[in-house]
Amino acid sequence: MSNELKTRVLAAAVLAAGLVVVSPQTGQAAAAACTWQGTGWELPAEANGGTLQGYDGSRYAVGTTGKYVPFTGLTNPRGTLWDNGKIVLRATAATPRYRDVSRSGLVVGNDVVGGRTVAVTIGRDGGATVLPGDAAWTGYSAELVNGAGDVYGYADTAARDVVVVWPASAPGTYRELPAPDVDFIRPVDVDDQGRVVAITGTASGGGLVRDTDGRWRVLAAQGAGGYSDPRAIRGGRVVGSQGTDAGHAATEWTARGALVRTFRDAAVAFAIGGNGTVGGRTVVSAGQRTVLWRDGVVVDRLSAVPWTYSLRWISDDESTLVGSDGGRPVQYRCS
């Protein structure tokens, strides 16, 4: 295949994904295929702000809405479920807390029962159902749910924290995932194959990844005293940041914890889209703004997106960016 034909094939594929084209000859971005249009998500009449906690990759998202008070934050916070930016459920009290949502609209999180934090699922009527757990746990929470409907969270014990999974294939059961000997561990993301990334409370800080072989591995960091901070995993690709006292660098790892690349002049990578596009923050003129990468190369500088926008997720079809700006959820859609 000629270089010209290869370029045309690549351009067609990338345009279909809703991105810009990077010329293999120059490495420069060509004309953008997307015009990004921003839309603020619905807020309740009694609220003026909101934060996001989980997104299903397509339509559902969960978080918290409330009245923002300067220097205080959100007051009267309530768990909130959005469907394509419209509120379809809002808690009537400060608990249960909404942590994540599946593609079927299953909300997971935690509630307080008898003074103890417990993992729950939340129905469309707002009712919470407690997930099973060990009576010896001092508390436990559901933090994540993947496309298969498997729920992941953590439990506090007298000795240390453990990661817990409630499998969709065996309702009413749970299992503890064998974990490293650390006092503190929190799962931060899970992919559809059940790979998990987590942060720990080790002395230097750092991240772990659990591949499909069941082993936890430390995410590699460069240099003495380096630490890793994972943010997302999809299809076995992990992104986040690593850093030392000298600063931070956006980073990609394999599901076995090996370094793949760092992103030039970038502080952190937050998200991976369904076609492999990575989104994060890059340094521009001593500031930062959100950009998109492909294979480590910037493919869209999102010039129409304000520098104040904080990206959290890229949709499965990569047509939507989900994040926040000005203290409220905001999405940008490709048109």
Order of alpha helices (4+ residues) and beta strands (2+ residues): alpha-beta-beta-beta-beta-beta-beta-beta-beta-beta-beta-beta-beta-beta-beta-beta-beta-beta-beta-beta-beta-beta-beta-beta-beta-beta-beta-beta-beta
